[in-house]
C-alpha cells in the first residue's frame, strides 16, 4: 500500500458555506502540480549519494535482518556495551609515537592527553556520522528495506558506543521496529545507557518495571526510574508522573504535584503547536472492531482512497478539498505529501472552491517544499477566499496583519478579520481573538472576553485555546482557580505530543499480526494516561495472544487497565470490570462488586449490555435481591 503510512518511529496530534470545525490549522510546495507516480526528487538525490557511498544498498532484506540479529544478539551485547572503553584503548595504540631514544611511556602527560583526545575524536566522529546517515534514511524511508538499512547504520554506530544510536536501537528492539523485537537485548542496552545517565533509558526501564515486561514487576522501582528520568529531562516521564499523581497510582494523590508535571509537558507541546506542529493522530479502538479492522473511520482503507482519487480526478470538488487536507496534514493513515495536497487544492480552487483557495494561502504562508513561503501569494489566495466570505480566508488575512507578513502590522485590521471569521465559527479565529484580549495586543486586556473566546475555540478542540484555558485555571486569571480543571486541560494538550504517533504503529502492528510489538506500544501510551491505549492494551491482553507478559499476570494486568480506562469515562471498560468480578478473571468472584460496576455503567452511560447483565443477576439473585 504505497499511499498508506505504516507509522514513524517515535519515542522520543463543508464547502464554501463555512469550514468544518474539525479541520485543523495547516502548514504548507510551490506551483508544482502533483503527478501520480512522479519521483521524489529529494529522495532520488539522496539515494544516488547513498549508492555512491556503497553502504549496504544492494543487500536483501533477509541479509539485513540476519546482520541485525547477529550484531544485536543478547550474548554479544555485552561486547557492544564494553566497546565504549575498549575501542578507545585500541585506537590509542594506533597513534603511539615511536620517537628515537624515547619510549611511549616517557611522553609527557600533556602529549598523552592530546593523543587520547585525538583518538576519542576520531572514534566519536565516525559513530556520529553513521548515526546521522542512519537517521536521515530512517526519516525518509518509505519501505521496510530502507528502514532496515537505516537500522544497520544505527546498529554500527551503537556498536561504536554512540549513545543516541544505542537509544534508537534499544527502542527498535523494544517496540519491534522493522520486525526486530528483542526485549532482553533492549533491556541490556537500556541498563547500560541508564548508567551513562540517559533519561530515555530511565523512562524505558520504568515502563518495563511497571508492567513486568522482561523485568521484575515492581512499581516502586518504576517510580524511581520515572523520577530520575523526569529529573534528567524526559518529557514522557514527566507526563507519566503527572498522570500518576493526578490519579493516585502508587503515590498519594496530589493535584498540585500533577499540575507541575503536566504544565512542564504542556509548555513544551504548546511551543511546538505555535510553530505549526502537533497534528492529531487517529486512535483506533480495537475492542469496537475485532472482526474487521480495515473498515473504520479512523484509518482510510486503501480501496476507498483509490475510489476517492477516482472521484477527485472526475471533478468532485468536495473530494478534492478533502484529499488535499488529508495529504497536507498526513491524516487517516495517509502520508503527508505537500505536492499532492497542492495538486488537489489547485484543482478545487480552479473550480471555485473558497476553502481550497484559503488552504493554498495557508500553504504559502507557512511555506514547504511544494509551496515555498511567499507572503504575496498567501495574501492573494486569502483575499480570493475572503471575498467569498470564507472563514479560513478571513482568518488568514487577520494573521497577515497581526504578524505584519507582507503588509504593515495593523492590529485593528487583524481584529476586524478575526471577528468576522470567529462569527462564522472558525475555532482558530476564536482563539486569536482570545489571545488578543489575553495579551492586550491592539486593545485593552480583558480576561473575561479572553476566557469566552478560548472556551468557544476549545469546544472545537483548538489545542492552543485549551492550553490557555489551562493557564487561566492554573493561575486563577479571569476565572476562579481550579487545579483539577487545569490538570484535565493540560492533559488534553499533552496528549498531542509526537509520541502519539505510536497509535498508528501499534495499530498497524496489530493488524499485521505482530501482537507483542503492538501491545508494548499501546502499553507505553496507556502508562502515559491515554484512555484509548489503556482499553486497547487490556483488549490485547484479554485475547491471550501476547507473549511478552507472563500468563499468570495477563488477567490481573488487563483488569487494572480496564479500571484505569473506566475511571476516564469508558463505558465498555466499566462493563468489562463487572464481567471480571462476575467470572473471577484476575480477581476473586464477587457478584456484589460486579453488580456495582454494572450499575455505574447504567447510571452514567446508559449501557444496554450492563442493563441486561443487571436484569439477569436480579432474575437469579446473584449478588443482589432476586426479583420475581
C-alpha positions as a printed Julia matrix, in Angstrom:
628×3 Matrix{Float64}:
   0.0     0.0     0.0
   2.1     2.85   -1.25
  -0.17    5.65   -0.06
  -0.67    4.47    3.48
   1.7     5.3     6.29
   2.91    2.36    8.34
   3.86    4.76   11.08
   7.01    6.68   12.0
   9.4     5.79   14.78
   8.76    7.92   17.81
   9.99    7.54   21.35
  11.17   10.47   21.58
  -1.91   15.05   17.19
 -18.29   21.99    4.18
 -17.58   23.73    1.29
 -17.97   27.48    0.82
 -20.89   27.78    3.23
 -18.29   27.53    6.01
 -15.4    25.36    7.1
 -15.82   22.29    9.23
 -14.64   22.94   12.81
 -12.69   19.66   12.81
 -10.29   20.97   10.15
  -7.05   21.9    11.89
  -4.66   24.72   11.04
  -2.35   23.61    8.3
   1.14   24.25    7.06
   2.38   24.25    3.53
   5.08   23.41   -2.23
   5.47   25.93   -4.97
   3.49   25.83   -8.14
   4.41   22.23   -8.85
   1.31   20.17   -9.5
   1.27   16.64   -8.29
   1.62   13.97  -10.92
   0.71   10.46   -9.74
   3.87    8.38   -9.77
   6.19   11.41  -10.02
   9.56   10.65   -8.41
  10.55   12.25   -5.16
  13.47   14.42   -6.31
  15.0    14.81   -2.88
  14.78   11.08   -2.21
  16.41   10.28   -5.58
  19.24   12.7    -4.89
  19.76   11.11   -1.51
  19.62    7.57   -2.94
  22.22    8.45   -5.58
  24.56    9.86   -2.96
  23.94    6.84   -0.76
  24.77    4.37   -3.51
  27.98    6.23   -4.25
  28.99    5.55   -0.68
  28.33    1.84   -1.37
  26.83    1.22    2.08
  24.53   -1.81    2.23
  22.48   -0.53   -0.72
  22.48   -3.78   -2.63
  21.71   -6.3     0.11
  18.42   -8.11    0.58
  16.04   -7.58    3.48
  16.81  -11.13    4.64
  20.54  -10.37    4.74
  19.89   -7.13    6.6
  17.8    -8.86    9.28
  20.47  -11.55    9.62
  23.1    -8.86   10.16
  20.96   -7.14   12.76
  20.25  -10.38   14.59
  23.96  -11.15   14.66
  25.14   -7.76   15.86
  22.32   -7.42   18.41
  22.32  -10.98   19.73
  21.97  -10.78   23.54
  25.18  -12.66   24.3
  27.09  -10.22   22.11
  25.53   -7.09   23.57
  27.95   -7.1    26.47
  30.75   -6.67   23.94
  28.8    -3.86   22.23
  28.4    -2.08   25.55
  32.02   -2.52   26.61
  33.36   -1.23   23.31
  32.9     2.32   24.51
  36.03    1.76   26.57
  37.82   -0.98   24.65
  37.73    0.69   21.24
  39.25    3.86   22.62
  42.19    1.91   24.0
  42.72    0.15   20.68
  42.66    3.38   18.73
  45.17    4.95   21.08
  47.58    2.12   20.34
  47.49    3.04   16.63
  48.7     6.52   17.5
  51.72    5.54   19.56
  54.66    7.64   18.59
  57.97    5.94   18.15
  60.46    8.66   18.92
  64.16    7.88   18.68
  65.6     7.37   22.16
  62.22    7.6    23.83
  59.52    5.08   24.68
  55.78    5.87   24.64
  55.7     5.69   28.41
  58.14    8.57   28.6
  55.94   11.02   26.71
  54.74   13.97   28.64
  51.33   13.81   30.29
  50.18   16.62   28.07
  51.17   14.71   24.95
  49.38   11.6    26.18
  46.21   13.59   26.79
  46.47   15.02   23.29
  46.69   11.52   21.77
  43.78   10.38   23.88
  41.63   13.29   22.75
  42.56   12.72   19.11
  41.65    9.04   19.31
  38.4     9.86   21.07
  37.52   12.49   18.46
  38.1    10.13   15.54
  36.08    7.44   17.27
  33.22    9.82   18.11
  33.15   11.43   14.66
  32.84    8.07   12.92
  29.96    6.97   15.16
  28.26   10.35   14.82
  28.47   10.21   11.02
  26.92    6.75   10.94
  24.17    7.89   13.3
  23.28   10.93   11.2
  23.24    8.9     8.0
  21.04    6.26    9.62
  18.58    8.83   10.97
  18.34   10.61    7.63
  17.47    7.38    5.83
  15.03    6.39    8.57
  13.18    9.71    8.3
  12.98    9.46    4.51
  12.29    5.72    4.34
   9.16    4.51    2.6
   9.85    0.78    2.65
  10.84   -1.86    5.18
  14.11   -2.45    3.32
  15.11    1.21    3.64
  14.25    1.17    7.34
  16.3    -1.99    7.82
  19.27   -0.35    6.07
  18.91    2.64    8.39
  18.94    0.38   11.43
  22.11   -1.32   10.21
  23.87    2.04   10.3
  22.39    2.84   13.7
  23.49   -0.58   14.96
  27.03    0.07   13.7
  27.05    3.45   15.44
  25.72    1.81   18.59
  28.43   -0.83   18.26
  30.92    2.03   18.49
  29.29    3.3    21.66
  27.32    6.21   20.21
  24.76    6.94   22.95
  21.94    8.28   20.78
  22.35    5.37   18.37
  22.23    2.96   21.3
  18.99    4.62   22.45
  17.49    4.33   18.98
  18.48    0.68   18.6
  17.19   -0.12   22.08
  13.84    1.47   21.18
  13.68   -0.55   17.96
  14.38   -3.75   19.87
  11.7    -2.94   22.44
   8.94   -1.79   20.09
   9.67   -4.18   17.23
  10.51   -1.58   14.6
  11.13   -3.29   11.25
  10.27   -6.65   12.82
  13.33   -6.74   15.09
  11.71   -7.01   18.54
  14.06   -8.43   21.17
  13.07   -7.32   24.67
  16.0    -8.92   26.59
  18.51   -7.24   24.26
  16.69   -3.92   24.63
  16.83   -4.19   28.41
  20.59   -4.82   28.36
  21.13   -1.71   26.28
  18.8     0.39   28.45
  20.6    -0.66   31.62
  23.94    0.3    30.1
  22.51    3.61   28.91
  20.99    4.31   32.31
  24.46    4.08   33.85
  25.55    6.71   31.34
  22.75    9.0    32.56
  20.32    8.51   29.65
  16.92    9.8    30.72
  15.3     7.91   27.84
  16.69    4.68   29.24
  15.45    5.59   32.74
  11.97    6.13   31.34
  12.05    2.84   29.41
  13.18    0.85   32.45
  10.42    2.47   34.5
   7.85    1.42   31.91
   9.16   -2.16   31.74
   9.19   -2.44   35.54
   5.65   -1.1    35.73
   4.33   -3.91   33.5
   6.82   -6.63   34.35
   7.85   -6.92   30.7
  11.21   -8.73   30.67
  11.86   -7.44   34.19
  10.51   -7.92   37.68
   7.09   -6.32   38.17
   7.99   -3.61   40.65
   6.02   -0.38   40.94
   8.45    1.1    43.48
  11.36    0.7    41.05
   9.22    2.07   38.23
   8.53    5.21   40.26
  12.24    5.67   40.98
  13.14    5.26   37.31
  10.45    7.75   36.27
  11.63   10.23   38.89
  15.22   10.04   37.66
  14.03   10.22   34.05
  11.96   13.32   34.81
  14.85   14.99   36.62
  17.06   14.29   33.59
  14.59   15.96   31.24
  12.36   13.12   29.99
   9.09   14.71   28.84
   7.46   11.27   28.8
   8.49   10.57   32.41
   7.05   13.93   33.43
   3.76   13.1    31.71
   3.63    9.66   33.36
   4.29   11.16   36.79
   1.65   13.81   36.18
  -0.89   11.08   35.42
   0.17    9.01   38.42
  -0.11   11.89   40.89
  -3.41   13.02   39.4
  -4.9     9.52   39.61
  -3.11    8.37   42.79
  -1.38    5.42   41.09
   1.16    4.01   43.6
   1.58    7.51   45.04
  -0.56    9.72   47.23
  -2.99   11.61   45.02
  -1.78   15.19   44.74
  -3.33   17.55   42.19
  -0.75   20.29   42.71
   2.18   17.94   42.03
   0.35   16.6    38.97
  -0.19   20.18   37.83
   3.53   20.94   37.97
   4.42   17.86   35.91
   1.67   18.35   33.33
   2.47   22.04   32.92
   6.1    21.25   32.01
   4.92   18.93   29.25
   2.12   21.24   28.1
   4.55   24.17   27.8
   6.73   22.03   25.52
   3.74   20.94   23.4
   2.31   24.48   23.18
   5.66   25.77   21.96
   5.6    23.16   19.16
   1.98   23.99   18.35
   2.83   27.65   17.92
   5.5    26.58   15.42
   2.93   24.58   13.44
   3.45   21.1    14.92
   1.19   18.76   16.86
  -1.09   17.17   14.25
  -3.71   14.96   16.0
  -3.29   11.21   15.4
  -6.19    8.83   14.81
  -6.83    6.46   17.7
  -8.48    3.19   16.68
 -10.42    1.34   19.38
  -9.61   -2.34   18.89
 -12.39   -3.54   21.17
 -15.01   -1.99   18.9
 -13.65   -3.57   15.69
 -12.31   -7.03   16.4
 -13.81   -8.54   13.25
 -12.87   -6.04   10.56
 -10.09   -3.66   11.49
  -9.75   -2.4     7.92
 -13.23   -0.87    7.99
 -13.15    2.09   10.34
 -13.42    5.83   10.18
 -10.04    6.5    11.79
  -7.85    4.87    9.13
  -8.72    5.3     5.46
  -8.92    1.96    3.67
  -6.68    1.74    0.58
  -9.51    0.76   -1.79
 -11.63    3.65   -0.53
  -8.69    6.01   -1.0
  -8.33    4.86   -4.61
 -12.04    5.44   -5.14
 -11.72    8.97   -3.71
  -8.82    9.64   -6.08
 -11.0     8.49   -8.96
 -13.8    10.87   -7.92
 -11.33   13.73   -7.47
  -9.96   13.21  -10.99
 -13.53   13.19  -12.29
 -14.02   16.69  -10.83
 -15.65   16.15   -7.43
 -14.62   19.41   -5.74
 -15.52   18.37   -2.2
 -13.42   15.21   -2.5
 -10.54   17.24   -3.97
 -10.55   19.54   -0.93
 -10.82   16.6     1.46
  -7.91   14.74   -0.14
  -5.89   17.95   -0.13
  -6.45   18.34    3.61
  -5.62   14.7     4.35
  -2.34   14.88    2.44
  -1.5    18.28    3.88
  -1.8    17.07    7.46
  -0.98   13.39    6.96
  -4.26   12.19    8.43
  -6.16    8.88    8.46
  -3.06    6.83    7.7
  -2.08    8.78    4.57
   1.45   10.05    4.22
   1.96   13.8     4.47
   2.58   14.93    0.91
   2.61   18.67    0.15
   2.77   18.12   -3.61
  -0.39   16.01   -3.63
  -2.1    18.47   -1.3
  -1.3    21.43   -3.55
  -2.34   19.44   -6.62
  -5.82   18.76   -5.26
  -6.26   22.25   -3.8
  -5.36   23.87   -7.13
  -7.88   21.69   -8.97
 -10.6    22.61   -6.45
  -9.66   26.31   -6.44
  -9.88   26.38  -10.23
 -13.43   25.08   -9.87
 -14.21   27.95   -7.48
 -13.78   26.37   -4.03
 -13.15   29.08   -1.43
 -11.88   26.52    1.08
  -9.26   25.34   -1.42
  -8.16   28.94   -2.07
  -7.77   29.53    1.67
  -5.74   26.34    2.15
  -3.42   27.31   -0.7
  -2.94   30.65    1.02
  -2.12   28.85    4.25
   0.42   26.64    2.5
   2.24   29.67    1.07
   2.05   31.49    4.39
   3.75   28.65    6.26
   5.99   27.53    3.4
   7.06   23.99    2.46
   8.74   22.07   -0.37
   5.81   22.41   -2.77
   4.84   25.96   -1.82
   7.86   27.97   -0.63
   6.98   30.75    1.81
   5.55   33.71   -0.08
   3.5    36.37    1.72
   2.28   37.99   -1.51
   0.9    34.71   -2.85
  -0.63   33.92    0.54
  -2.34   37.34    0.59
  -3.65   36.76   -2.94
  -5.31   33.42   -2.15
  -6.59   34.51    1.28
  -8.18   37.56   -0.35
  -9.82   35.42   -3.03
 -11.33   33.18   -0.34
 -12.32   36.1     1.91
 -14.22   37.79   -0.92
 -16.41   34.69   -0.98
 -17.0    35.06    2.77
 -14.8    32.09    3.65
 -13.83   31.96    7.34
 -10.4    30.4     6.72
  -9.56   33.13    4.23
 -10.7    35.86    6.64
  -8.63   34.33    9.41
  -5.62   34.15    7.07
  -5.85   37.87    6.3
  -6.08   38.53   10.02
  -2.85   36.59   10.56
  -1.03   38.59    7.89
  -1.99   41.89    9.53
  -1.37   40.58   13.04
   2.19   39.44   12.31
   2.95   42.0     9.61
   3.67   39.46    6.89
   3.74   41.21    3.52
   1.74   44.08    5.0
   2.4    46.53    7.86
   1.39   45.32   11.33
  -2.17   46.51   11.9
  -3.94   45.14   14.97
  -7.17   46.96   14.09
  -7.38   45.22   10.71
  -6.38   41.9    12.27
  -9.1    42.25   14.91
 -11.68   43.03   12.21
 -10.87   39.91   10.19
 -10.59   37.66   13.25
 -14.03   38.8    14.42
 -15.61   38.09   11.04
 -14.05   34.62   10.93
 -14.99   33.91   14.56
 -18.61   34.84   13.88
 -18.61   32.15   11.2
 -17.47   29.61   13.81
 -13.81   29.18   12.79
 -12.08   27.99   16.01
  -8.63   29.3    15.09
 -10.07   32.8    14.72
 -11.85   32.45   18.07
  -8.51   31.52   19.62
  -6.78   34.53   18.05
  -9.44   36.85   19.45
  -9.0    35.29   22.87
  -5.24   35.69   22.61
  -5.53   39.37   21.7
  -7.73   40.04   24.72
  -5.48   37.88   26.94
  -2.24   39.58   25.84
  -3.53   43.07   25.15
  -2.4    43.29   21.53
  -4.09   46.32   19.97
  -6.7    46.62   22.72
  -7.12   46.64   26.49
  -6.65   43.34   28.26
  -9.94   41.69   29.1
  -9.6    38.29   30.74
 -13.33   37.61   30.75
 -13.55   38.06   26.99
 -10.32   36.09   26.58
 -11.85   33.23   28.57
 -15.02   33.4    26.48
 -13.21   33.05   23.15
 -10.74   30.44   24.44
 -13.69   28.41   25.68
 -15.54   28.69   22.34
 -12.43   27.57   20.45
 -11.75   24.74   22.89
 -15.19   23.25   22.18
 -13.93   22.52   18.66
 -10.68   21.07   20.01
  -8.4    24.05   19.24
  -5.29   22.91   21.18
  -3.76   26.31   21.97
  -7.12   27.55   23.25
  -7.2    24.54   25.58
  -3.66   25.36   26.72
  -4.51   28.98   27.58
  -7.68   27.9    29.38
  -5.49   25.6    31.48
  -3.16   28.54   32.18
  -6.08   30.66   33.35
  -7.45   27.93   35.62
  -3.97   27.17   36.99
  -3.3    30.79   37.94
  -6.84   31.96   38.66
  -6.61   34.58   35.91
 -10.08   35.81   34.92
 -11.66   32.74   36.48
 -11.82   31.0    39.85
  -8.68   28.9    40.27
  -9.22   25.16   39.83
  -6.32   22.72   39.98
  -8.44   19.84   38.69
  -9.77   21.78   35.7
  -6.25   22.98   34.86
  -4.79   19.46   35.02
  -7.55   17.97   32.85
  -6.99   20.67   30.23
  -3.19   20.37   30.36
  -3.56   16.6    29.97
  -5.51   17.11   26.74
  -2.72   19.29   25.37
  -0.01   16.84   26.44
  -1.71   14.05   24.52
  -0.88   15.88   21.27
   2.82   15.06   21.74
   4.78   13.35   18.95
   4.71   10.09   20.95
   1.02    9.77   19.97
   2.31    8.57   16.57
   2.63    5.2    18.26
  -1.14    4.84   17.95
  -0.58    4.31   14.22
   2.43    2.0    14.5
   0.68   -0.02   17.22
  -2.47   -0.32   15.13
  -0.63   -1.48   12.01
   1.44   -3.94   14.06
  -1.78   -5.42   15.47
  -3.37   -5.55   12.04
  -0.28   -7.34   10.66
  -0.38   -9.91   13.46
   2.63   -8.6    15.41
   0.76   -8.71   18.7
   3.72   -8.27   21.06
   5.0    -5.19   19.24
   1.5    -3.72   19.25
   0.98   -4.42   22.95
   4.26   -2.85   24.05
   3.46    0.36   22.15
  -0.11    0.59   23.41
   1.07   -0.21   26.94
   3.53    2.7    26.91
   0.76    5.08   25.8
  -1.52    3.6    28.46
   1.14    4.33   31.08
   1.1     7.95   29.9
  -2.62    8.18   30.58
  -4.22    7.68   27.15
  -7.61    6.08   27.77
  -7.85    4.52   24.27
  -4.44    2.9    24.76
  -5.48    1.54   28.16
  -8.56   -0.17   26.73
  -6.61   -1.42   23.69
  -3.86   -2.88   25.89
  -6.45   -4.63   28.06
  -8.19   -5.96   24.97
  -4.96   -7.43   23.58
  -4.06   -9.0    26.94
  -7.52  -10.49   27.19
  -7.06  -12.17   23.8
  -4.16  -14.19   25.31
  -2.13  -13.75   22.12
   0.66  -11.68   23.67
   3.8   -13.47   24.85
   5.76  -10.61   26.45
   3.75  -10.82   29.69
   3.55  -13.97   31.81
   0.24  -15.84   31.59
  -0.39  -15.51   35.33
  -0.25  -11.71   35.05
  -2.47  -11.35   31.99
  -5.89  -11.05   33.63
  -4.76   -9.0    36.66
  -2.99   -6.56   34.35
  -5.98   -6.42   31.99
  -8.28   -5.72   34.95
  -6.01   -2.91   36.11
  -6.05   -1.34   32.63
  -9.82   -1.72   32.21
 -10.21    0.02   35.56
  -8.0     2.96   34.54
  -9.95    3.32   31.29
 -13.27    3.16   33.15
 -12.22    5.91   35.55
 -11.62    8.09   32.47
 -15.19    7.52   31.3
 -15.03    4.43   29.07
 -18.42    2.69   29.4
 -17.25   -0.52   27.71
 -14.37   -0.75   30.19
 -16.79   -0.31   33.12
 -18.87   -3.26   31.89
 -15.68   -5.28   31.46
 -14.75   -4.73   35.1
 -18.17   -6.08   36.06
 -17.51   -9.14   33.88
 -14.15   -9.76   35.55
 -15.72   -9.75   39.01
 -18.64  -11.86   37.81
 -16.45  -14.6    36.31
 -13.46  -14.21   38.61
 -10.95  -13.16   35.97
  -7.8   -11.79   37.61
  -9.63  -11.5    40.92
 -11.98  -13.44   43.16
 -15.59  -13.86   42.09
 -17.63  -11.08   43.61
 -21.21  -10.73   42.41
 -21.84   -7.65   44.51
 -18.82   -5.87   43.02
 -19.94   -6.95   39.54
 -23.43   -5.55   40.15
 -21.91   -2.29   41.42
 -19.92   -1.78   38.24
 -22.84   -2.73   36.02
 -24.97   -0.19   37.9
 -22.37    2.55   37.33
 -22.36    1.71   33.61
 -26.16    2.03   33.55
 -26.39    5.23   35.59
 -23.52    7.1    33.92
 -23.52    5.69   30.4
 -26.95    4.06   29.9
 -25.18    0.88   28.75
 -27.63   -1.61   27.27
 -25.29   -4.53   27.98
 -25.0    -3.5    31.64
 -28.81   -3.26   31.88
 -29.15   -6.8    30.56
 -26.49   -8.1    32.97
 -28.19   -6.46   35.94
 -31.56   -7.87   34.9
 -30.05  -11.36   34.7
 -28.48  -11.0    38.15
 -31.8    -9.8    39.61
 -33.59  -12.7    37.97
 -31.26  -15.23   39.58
 -30.49  -13.36   42.79
 -26.77  -13.16   42.1
 -25.23  -10.6    44.45
 -28.43   -8.57   44.53
 -32.03   -9.18   45.57
 -33.95  -11.68   43.46
 -36.94  -10.14   41.76
 -39.94  -12.21   40.82
